[in-house]
Amino acid sequence: MKQYRFLDISGYMFSGKAAAIDLIREFKGYDVPNYRYEFPLIRIQDGIMDLEKALVDDWSPIRSDVALKRFLKLTAKMANRRRKISLKEEELVAWGFDKIYAEKFREYSEEYAESLVDLRTRAAWPYYELAQSFYELSVRLLLPRIKGWNLLLLKATLLPVKWGPALLFPKYANDFRNVVSSILDPLSVATAPKARNRVGKSDVYYDWPVVDLTIPSGEGFYEKTQAYLEKLLSVAMSDRENHTIVMHNAFEPFNPWRAMKYFGDARCIVVDRDPRDIYVTSRSYSKGFNDDPNVNERISFAYDVDLFIRRFMILRKNSNVSKDPPGRVLRIRFEDLVMDYANSLQRIYDFLGENESTHEKKVQFFDPSVSRKNVGLWKSYPNQGEIQKIRNALESFCYDS
């Protein structure tokens, strides 16, 4: 199997990451997806970093089992091509990753999770109910109370709902069937057996859920994770002759070194920018980059200049630059990339081990003379009082040409 190199390009939201993406698109041998296709599976909650913590850094039979189940639920949500009318929470979210990764995202993720399992059994497990959804807990509460004719009556009532829409609303027939099946399936199984626990002289019974209990020991975690990510990220490559797979925001600018353990050969470029221009960009419409300022100014806290400043400081304070592995992380300013193009380009050549001969499409995707219009946007911002407040608080991060 071909061994690929990996390059992640990260930023802090509107900090100029797209410019670096377009620049790398000009190099021969680099597979660069659409800049909108980010790969958050490593850093997102219940993703690979959380798996590592539960299986390697701080192992226990309770946390490792739960972490694996949460990872599977997360990848199921990310895989879905469209939301479904369902009582299963993983079907209510759809990020379309199966479409992006050649219909293999969920399949490869399930294979990876299974490879991490060392032991499996069915057992009454008290901790599982703490992670169950409202619907799952409700079914467990109602199941023992629905018996005999009541159960048959419920099934008889729901079956027409399951099959009727196929005639009246064929477009949504499967959605209605999924909803009814999610109700009928749990009602079709026997009541979970009770786990007995003797306390003192009296018998106390806990109606614990009987679950598929796994024990992932964490052995071989990094090797299995590297194989999974390489297999997944290479499946949608546009050209098999490429040697480097580029990702967007797969790592985090705060601690990119953490994610590098999941790859055989990985590097990261982190792009930062004058906070005044980040602030203005967050609040201004820009086709293809900030299509909805009302949403993005909330995410960046730019609707309130004081909150924006505090958020900016927290993010930069938690960027642990001292832990950047030498030669593996390149931190560069958007303004330098634009205003000092030649020197910045040489830094990137040196960092990637490339030269001008592999930069085959120079200035075809990233033209610094065009991007200069995005430097100093703050100068024409109507509320210069807010701009001055940002400069006073974040002067060391500001760029003055």
Secondary structure, DSSP 8 states (H G I E B T S, - for coil): ----EEEEEE-SSSSSHHHHHHHHTTSTTEE---TT---TTTTSTTSHHHHHIIIIIS--HHHHHHHHHHHHHHHHHHH-SS--S-SSGGGS----HHHHTTT-HHHHHHHHHHHT--EEEEEE-GGGGGG--HHHHHHHHHGGG--HHHHHHHHHHHHHHHHTHHHH-GGGHHHHHHHHHHHHHHHTS-----EEEEETTEEEEE---EEEEEE---TTHHHHHHHHHHHHHHTT-S-TT--EEEEESSS-TT-HHHHGGGSSSEEEEEEE--HHHHHHHHTS-BTTTBS-HHHHHHHTTTTSHHHHHHHHHHHHHT--GGG--TTTEEEEEHHHHHHTHHHHHHHHHHHHT--GGG-TTTTTS--HHHHGGGSSGGGG-S-HHHHHHHHHHSGGG----
